[in-house]
Structure formats: C-alpha cells, structure tokens
Amino acid sequence: MNRILSCTALALVLLSPLSVAEELYRYVDNNGVVVLDRQVPPQFVGNGYEVLDSNGRVKQVIPAAPTPEEREARRLALEAQKKQDAEDATLLRLYSSLADLDRAQGRQVQQFENQIASARASIAELQQERETLRSQAANHERAGRAVDQAILDQLATVDAETRRQEQRIERKQAEIAAVRADYAAQRERLAFLLGVELPAQP
C-alpha cells in the first residue's frame, strides 16, 4: 500500500506544471525590438532566434537564414574550393617534388628559347638577303636605270618576313615570362601541399 502511494506521489510531482521546463524564444521583430515569447512567429523565423530554458539561459542559437547575396557568395566559394582541389590533385599527380617541377619548367623555357634562337637566325639570313637586294638596286640606280620591280617586291617580302620573325621573338619572350610566373605560383603551392620549405628558385 505504501509503495502504491509513493508511486502515485512521484507521478503527481512529475506531472506538476512546476516541474516541466518551459522553453522561451527570444527574437527581434520588424521594429528592432527584442521579444521574449513562447513561440516565434513564422515571419520572424528567418531572422534567427535564441531558445532559452526556464531560467533564461540560452540553450540554442538558431542563426538567421542566409541572404541571396550570402548564398551566392557561398556557392562561389564552394566552386572555387572545388577548382582548387582539382588543381592541387593535378599538381601532385604531375610532380612528386619541387625538383620535378623545376625540370619541367626548364624544358618548357628551353623550347621557347630554341624558337627564339631560330627566329634570330632567320633574321640574320634575311638581313644578308636584304643587303644583296639593296646592292642590286644600287647598281641599277648607278647605271641610271629604274630598279626592277622584282627587286622591290623581294625587298618588301624580306622586310615583312623580318617583322614577322621579330614579332615571333616578342611573343616567345612573353610566353617565357608567363611560364615562369605560372611555375612560380605552382612551385609555391606545391611546397605548401608537400609541407616543405620553399627554397630559392634556381
């Protein structure tokens, strides 16, 4: 009998309103006023709110829903991270050390320098051809004859080809600068990924 009474008393205590912890919600309304209530109106849920216990202590913080600008910024950040992860994976697949990357850069730069050397050799040959043509034109002029149109056409062709080779040299020099800048960035990133100190580039 006493046991039955004890169980009944315990049940009454547990069901008593005083023993039930009541949650409160704190949010900010459209006027910027902080409101404390038993629920958050739907129109204010997106602004974020706090869940408080019966003693007024914060149990949980529900952050505000992100704005369209924040969602777009997050999307762009995720895309950028995905792209960076793919580039890192490629970098680690291609080069196992900084020395590997340096050798690859050296080979690529050497190809461009060979092309520059070839263009300069072509210019030297063109200059010799031009001198020959100029000499022929001078002979015609000294003889009181008009310079043959064929000679003038050849001179124009030589000059045009010389300019083309000079432009080729400029492009290759620009490509060398771009390659070195690109490899410098890759070198720094590879050192970070490998966890090694970045030595001076040879």
Long-range contacts (C-beta under 8 A, 24 or more apart in sequence): 21-53, 21-54, 22-54, 23-51, 23-52, 23-53, 23-54, 23-59, 24-51, 24-52, 24-53, 24-54, 24-56, 25-49, 25-50, 25-51, 25-52, 26-50, 26-52, 87-189, 88-189, 88-193, 91-186, 91-189, 91-190, 91-193, 92-190, 92-193, 95-190, 97-194, 98-187, 98-190, 98-191, 98-194, 98-196, 98-198, 98-199, 101-183, 101-186, 101-187, 101-190, 102-183, 102-187, 102-201, 102-202, 104-183, 105-179, 105-180, 105-183, 108-179, 109-176, 109-179, 109-180, 112-172, 112-173, 112-175, 112-176, 112-179, 113-172, 113-176, 115-168, 115-172, 116-169, 116-172, 116-173, 119-165, 119-166, 119-168, 119-169, 119-172, 120-165, 120-169, 122-161, 122-165, 123-162, 123-165, 123-166, 126-158, 126-161, 126-162, 126-165, 127-162, 129-154, 129-158, 130-155, 130-158, 130-159, 130-162, 133-158
